[in-house]
Amino acid sequence: MGKTDLRIAVLMGTKNGGAFIDEQLQSLAAQSQPFIDLWISDDGSDDGTLPIIEAWKPRWSKGRMTLAEGPRQGFAANFRSMILDLRIDADCYAFCDQDDVWEPDRLESAVRWMQAFDAGTPLMFCSRTATMTETGSLVGHSPLFGRPPSFRNALVQSIAGGNTILLNRAARDLLAKACARTSFVSHDWWAYLVVSGAGGVVRYDPRPLVRYRQHAANLVGANVSWRARISRLGRLIKGQFAGWTDLNLAGLAVNRDLLTQDAIASLDLFARGRQGNLFQRLAALRQSGVYRQTFAGTLGLYLAFVLGRI
């Protein structure tokens, strides 16, 4: 099946995005990929978001455009509701925020990579992002990661925003099975954990295929500056990621049957490394093989373990 035959479902979460959603929809309409069904889950907008979406419906020529009511329990629950929506049937599934701008080949690049694999293999594509201000001026890029994506990395780091992710059907079905059993911290991190842990293949593209809009209303920052990275390292050392790790491990525990034996071995060593005395923790952490993408990040990870903060 060629790239032009594939039907892609774009899953967009919205809430009070009236100021920027039109520009995002324009970038979706300009995608080189021809068949796109757009599913929008609105989480209680009370601005101009819904009228803009309704105005787009007769103009959307790439496929179906469906507006659903979100659960109104936060962005993670909103994306979870779309992952679990059995009406959404496609060859590939892309997550989408309401205020970004996609490069025209954002979907095509991912589909082209996926075509080298068997359809039964769970696949996840993600990429670097460019960062722009509210007014659209480019101001930087997300960190460029060089180490390979893997479950051992996913245990301690989410490498890419959900706005860059494309899943094939096998990965989406796997993710839906996992999501039916548990909620999660963030849909992008959870997708990375589940797909890599189940023996799927994850591709991180170093090209920035999405322009991410950074503003005060963003729920998760881009972390593009050195100040932001130092702040993030500080949060790691202070233990603010420990709560997120607790939730991730609880989610993985109820999905243990989906994981490969190699992933289970690493997971158990990592979990053991969060307990016991200093030497036991460090030994288990080293044996687990977990790592962050940068040397400084991995150093911070070990320091957090020494201090018992993760």
Salt bridges, closest charged atoms under 4 A:
GLU23 OE1 - ARG213 NH2 2.75
ASP37 OD1 - ARG7 NH1 2.88
GLU54 OE2 - LYS57 NZ 3.50
GLU69 OE2 - ARG72 NH2 3.76
ASP85 OD2 - ARG87 NH2 2.77
ASP89 OD1 - ARG169 NH1 2.73
ASP99 OD2 - HIS215 NE2 2.81
GLU103 OE2 - ARG211 NE 2.92
ASP105 OD2 - ARG207 NH1 3.65
GLU108 OE2 - LYS3 NZ 3.83
GLU108 OE2 - ARG112 NH2 3.13
GLU134 OE2 - HIS215 ND1 3.91
ASP173 OD1 - ARG172 NH1 3.82
ASP205 OD2 - ARG203 NH2 3.74
ASP205 OD2 - ARG207 NH2 2.96
ASP246 OD1 - ARG274 NH2 2.83
ASP257 OD1 - ARG181 NH1 2.66
ASP262 OD2 - ARG152 NH1 2.86
ASP268 OD2 - ARG256 NH2 2.71
